Amino acid sequence: DVSENLDLSARYWGDGGSFTFIDDFLISGLSRILDSEDNDPPPSGMKGIRAAHNNILVGFFDNQLCFSFPDKPHAWPEKYRITLDADIVSIAAIGSFIIVLTEQYPHQISGNDPATMASSRIDTLFPCVSKRSVVNMGYGIVWATHGGLANYAPGSGVSLITQSVHDWDTWNDSLSPSTIVGHYYNGKYFGSHSTGSFIFERDDQMGGYFTTIEPVFTAACTNYTTNAMYYIGDVNPGELYEFDNSTQTLTPMEWKSKTIITKDYMNLGAARVIADYPTSDEESANITAFNNT
């Protein structure tokens, strides 16, 4: 029955072999609009999908930022898209904000509903040079850029957190930023690139700790039940490794600090490094052999 209201005679589509129906109802009599009218499908080239606050999914293609309806991952209205001034490399969510990393400036997206999302460009030229380097560290979103690891925090904006241990020249000379794969483990940023790997631990007073390590990985994950980090590499495809397994022989690491300036001139005749860790006879022999080289 498609009659306009109960007081009118009933009309049926297909009644008497007539499969036509003329919609002559008054639009003023409609009580509601079809809810799914704006439920556009996601664009075929969309990538980088992330879950944001209020059960909103976010994705992108080219320089277009796309949003889904809250609680409707199948509906991506075109009218909610935001156009940025550069192609997007990666996106990440932190708190009630969405950080969009592009080939030029990062952008902060704020709002609780896709219909009210607002974009604000952060005028610090820190492009994201590796999409796989983007990691949510809790204190902020960290990514590889020219000159070091950049960090975005909602309260303090964007900064280079490795500026105390690496400047723009040493950063690009020491590693390959465009190939960095990042991972969060035990409060530290693990980064692996085409020529090596490193661990960076943030410390506001000391400027952070930057340690070069031997294992190179192309992907990593953490078992949150056992708090064990696993990684794979290209050397032996298909083999899974556990980082810092206590049953295995220790490998050398090289620690890099910030530049330390004394209050006055000082003639350093000797220095001592104090370390506290258990070693077996085999590990002690390996350390001695390594030091001798």
BAPANU-727196 format. One line per 5 residues: number of its first residue (from 1); for each residue x, y, z of C-alpha. Coordinates in Angstrom, 1 decimal. Example, Ala and Ser with C-alpha at 12.3 -4.5 7.8 and 13.67 -1.06 7.14 Angstrom:
1 = 12.3/-4.5/7.8 ~ 13.7/-1.1/7.1
***
This chain:
1 = 0.0/0.0/0.0 ~ 1.6/3.3/-1.1 ~ -1.3/5.6/-0.2 ~ -0.2/8.9/1.2 ~ -2.1/8.5/4.5
6 = -4.7/6.2/6.0 ~ -7.6/8.4/4.9 ~ -7.0/7.9/1.2 ~ -7.8/4.9/-0.9 ~ -5.1/2.3/-1.0
11 = -2.9/2.1/-4.1 ~ -0.8/-0.9/-4.9 ~ 2.1/-1.2/-7.3 ~ 1.5/-3.9/-9.8 ~ -2.2/-4.1/-9.1
16 = -4.1/-5.3/-12.1 ~ -1.0/-5.8/-14.1 ~ 0.1/-2.2/-14.0 ~ 3.7/-1.9/-12.9 ~ 3.9/1.9/-13.0
21 = 3.4/4.3/-10.2 ~ 3.3/8.1/-10.4 ~ 4.7/9.7/-7.3 ~ 2.2/12.6/-7.0 ~ 2.4/13.0/-3.3
26 = 3.0/16.4/-1.8 ~ 6.6/16.8/-0.6 ~ 5.3/18.9/2.2 ~ 3.6/15.8/3.6 ~ 6.8/13.9/4.0
31 = 7.8/13.4/7.6 ~ 11.5/12.4/7.1 ~ 14.2/12.1/4.5 ~ 15.8/8.8/3.5 ~ 18.7/8.4/6.0
36 = 21.0/6.6/3.5 ~ 20.7/9.2/0.8 ~ 24.3/10.4/1.4 ~ 25.8/6.9/1.9 ~ 28.3/7.1/-0.8
41 = 30.7/4.1/-1.3 ~ 34.3/4.6/-0.4 ~ 36.5/5.7/-3.4 ~ 38.2/2.8/-5.1 ~ 41.7/4.3/-4.7
46 = 41.3/5.0/-1.0 ~ 44.1/3.8/1.4 ~ 45.6/4.3/4.8 ~ 42.4/3.6/6.7 ~ 42.6/4.4/10.4
51 = 40.0/4.3/13.2 ~ 39.5/7.7/14.9 ~ 37.4/8.9/17.8 ~ 33.6/8.5/17.9 ~ 33.9/5.3/15.8
56 = 34.8/7.3/12.7 ~ 37.0/5.7/10.0 ~ 39.4/7.9/8.1 ~ 41.2/7.3/4.8 ~ 42.7/9.2/1.9
61 = 43.7/9.2/-1.7 ~ 45.9/11.8/-3.4 ~ 45.2/15.1/-1.5 ~ 41.7/14.1/-0.4 ~ 40.9/13.2/3.2
66 = 37.8/11.0/3.5 ~ 35.5/10.2/6.5 ~ 32.9/7.5/7.1 ~ 29.7/8.0/9.0 ~ 30.1/7.2/12.8
71 = 29.3/3.5/13.3 ~ 28.8/3.1/9.5 ~ 32.1/1.9/8.0 ~ 30.4/1.3/4.6 ~ 29.2/4.9/4.2
76 = 31.8/7.5/3.0 ~ 29.8/10.7/2.0 ~ 31.6/12.8/-0.6 ~ 30.4/16.0/1.0 ~ 32.5/15.3/4.1
81 = 35.9/15.1/2.2 ~ 38.6/17.7/2.9 ~ 41.0/18.8/0.2 ~ 44.6/19.6/1.3 ~ 47.3/21.5/-0.5
86 = 49.6/18.5/-0.9 ~ 49.4/14.8/-1.5 ~ 48.8/12.8/1.7 ~ 51.5/10.3/2.8 ~ 49.9/8.9/6.0
91 = 47.3/9.7/8.7 ~ 47.2/8.9/12.4 ~ 44.8/9.5/15.3 ~ 45.7/10.7/18.8 ~ 43.1/11.7/21.4
96 = 40.4/13.6/19.7 ~ 42.6/14.8/16.9 ~ 43.7/13.4/13.5 ~ 47.1/14.3/12.2 ~ 47.5/14.2/8.5
101 = 51.1/13.9/7.2 ~ 51.7/15.1/3.6 ~ 54.6/15.6/1.2 ~ 54.8/19.2/2.6 ~ 53.1/20.5/5.8
106 = 51.4/18.4/8.4 ~ 47.7/19.2/9.2 ~ 45.6/18.9/12.3 ~ 42.0/17.8/11.9 ~ 39.6/18.5/14.7
111 = 35.9/17.8/15.3 ~ 33.6/15.2/16.7 ~ 31.5/14.6/13.6 ~ 32.5/14.2/10.0 ~ 30.1/17.1/9.1
116 = 32.0/19.5/11.4 ~ 35.6/18.5/10.8 ~ 38.0/21.4/10.5 ~ 41.5/21.4/9.0 ~ 44.4/23.5/10.4
121 = 47.8/23.5/8.6 ~ 50.8/23.4/11.0 ~ 53.2/25.8/9.5 ~ 56.3/23.7/10.2 ~ 57.8/22.2/7.1
126 = 58.3/18.6/8.2 ~ 57.1/16.4/5.4 ~ 56.7/12.7/6.0 ~ 59.4/10.9/4.0 ~ 58.3/7.4/4.9
131 = 54.7/6.3/5.6 ~ 55.8/3.2/7.5 ~ 57.8/5.3/9.9 ~ 54.6/6.8/11.5 ~ 54.1/5.5/15.1
136 = 51.8/6.6/17.9 ~ 54.2/6.8/20.9 ~ 51.6/7.9/23.4 ~ 53.2/11.3/24.0 ~ 52.7/12.1/20.3
141 = 52.8/10.9/16.7 ~ 56.3/10.4/15.5 ~ 57.5/10.2/11.9 ~ 60.7/10.4/9.8 ~ 61.3/13.7/8.1
146 = 64.3/15.7/6.8 ~ 66.6/16.3/9.8 ~ 65.3/13.7/12.2 ~ 62.3/12.2/13.9 ~ 59.4/14.7/14.1
151 = 56.8/14.6/16.8 ~ 53.3/16.0/17.0 ~ 51.6/16.5/20.3 ~ 48.2/18.1/20.6 ~ 49.4/20.4/23.4
156 = 52.8/21.5/22.1 ~ 52.6/21.2/18.3 ~ 55.4/19.8/16.1 ~ 59.1/19.5/17.0 ~ 62.2/17.4/16.2
161 = 62.7/15.1/19.1 ~ 66.1/13.9/17.8 ~ 67.6/17.3/17.4 ~ 69.9/16.9/20.5 ~ 71.6/13.7/19.1
166 = 71.3/14.4/15.3 ~ 71.4/17.5/13.3 ~ 70.2/17.8/9.7 ~ 73.5/16.7/8.2 ~ 74.3/13.8/10.5
171 = 70.8/12.5/10.3 ~ 70.8/12.1/6.5 ~ 74.4/10.9/6.4 ~ 74.0/8.2/9.1 ~ 70.8/6.5/7.8
176 = 68.2/6.4/5.1 ~ 65.1/8.3/6.3 ~ 62.9/7.5/3.3 ~ 63.2/3.7/4.1 ~ 62.5/3.8/7.9
181 = 60.1/1.3/9.3 ~ 59.0/2.3/12.8 ~ 57.6/0.3/15.7 ~ 56.7/1.1/19.4 ~ 58.1/-1.2/22.0
186 = 58.7/-0.7/25.8 ~ 58.2/3.1/25.5 ~ 60.9/3.4/22.8 ~ 60.9/4.0/19.0 ~ 62.4/1.2/17.1
191 = 63.4/2.2/13.6 ~ 64.9/0.0/10.8 ~ 66.0/1.2/7.4 ~ 67.9/0.0/4.4 ~ 71.4/0.3/6.0
196 = 70.7/-0.5/9.7 ~ 68.5/-0.1/12.8 ~ 68.2/2.1/15.9 ~ 66.3/2.6/19.1 ~ 65.4/6.1/20.2
201 = 64.1/6.8/23.7 ~ 62.8/10.3/24.5 ~ 64.2/12.2/27.5 ~ 63.5/15.9/27.8 ~ 66.4/16.6/30.2
206 = 69.1/14.5/28.4 ~ 67.8/15.2/24.9 ~ 67.0/11.5/24.3 ~ 69.0/8.3/23.8 ~ 69.9/7.1/20.3
211 = 71.3/3.5/20.1 ~ 72.3/1.8/16.9 ~ 71.5/-2.0/16.9 ~ 72.3/-4.8/14.5 ~ 68.9/-6.5/13.8
216 = 67.3/-5.1/10.6 ~ 63.6/-5.7/10.1 ~ 61.0/-4.9/7.4 ~ 58.1/-5.5/9.8 ~ 57.6/-5.8/13.5
221 = 54.8/-6.6/16.0 ~ 54.4/-6.9/19.7 ~ 52.6/-9.7/21.6 ~ 50.8/-7.6/24.3 ~ 50.1/-10.7/26.4
226 = 53.8/-11.6/26.8 ~ 55.2/-8.2/25.9 ~ 57.6/-9.8/23.4 ~ 58.6/-8.1/20.2 ~ 58.9/-10.1/17.0
231 = 60.3/-9.0/13.6 ~ 61.1/-10.3/10.2 ~ 63.7/-9.3/7.7 ~ 64.8/-9.8/4.1 ~ 68.0/-11.8/4.9
236 = 66.1/-15.1/5.6 ~ 62.5/-14.6/4.2 ~ 59.9/-16.4/6.2 ~ 61.8/-16.6/9.5 ~ 60.4/-14.9/12.5
241 = 62.7/-13.5/15.2 ~ 62.2/-12.4/18.8 ~ 64.0/-9.3/19.9 ~ 66.1/-9.4/23.1 ~ 65.6/-13.1/23.7
246 = 67.5/-13.9/27.0 ~ 68.7/-17.3/25.7 ~ 70.6/-15.8/22.8 ~ 74.0/-14.3/22.6 ~ 74.2/-10.5/23.1
251 = 74.9/-8.4/20.0 ~ 76.9/-5.1/20.1 ~ 75.1/-1.8/20.2 ~ 76.4/1.7/19.8 ~ 75.1/4.5/22.0
256 = 75.0/8.1/20.8 ~ 74.4/11.0/23.2 ~ 73.9/14.7/22.8 ~ 76.8/17.0/22.7 ~ 77.9/17.6/26.3
261 = 79.6/20.9/27.1 ~ 81.6/21.3/30.3 ~ 81.5/24.5/32.3 ~ 85.2/25.1/31.8 ~ 88.1/23.6/29.8
266 = 88.9/20.1/30.9 ~ 91.6/17.6/30.1 ~ 90.0/14.2/29.9 ~ 92.7/11.6/30.6 ~ 90.4/8.7/31.1
271 = 86.7/7.7/31.2 ~ 84.8/4.8/32.6 ~ 81.5/3.3/31.5 ~ 79.5/1.4/34.2 ~ 77.0/-1.2/32.9
276 = 74.9/-3.6/34.9 ~ 73.8/-6.7/33.1 ~ 74.4/-10.5/33.5 ~ 76.8/-12.1/31.0 ~ 77.8/-15.7/30.4
281 = 81.3/-16.9/29.7 ~ 80.5/-17.1/26.0 ~ 79.0/-13.6/26.0 ~ 82.0/-12.2/27.8 ~ 84.3/-13.8/25.3
286 = 82.3/-12.2/22.4 ~ 82.4/-8.8/24.1 ~ 86.2/-9.1/24.5 ~ 86.6/-10.2/20.9 ~ 84.5/-7.3/19.8
291 = 86.4/-4.7/21.8 ~ 89.7/-6.1/20.5 ~ 88.6/-5.2/16.9
***
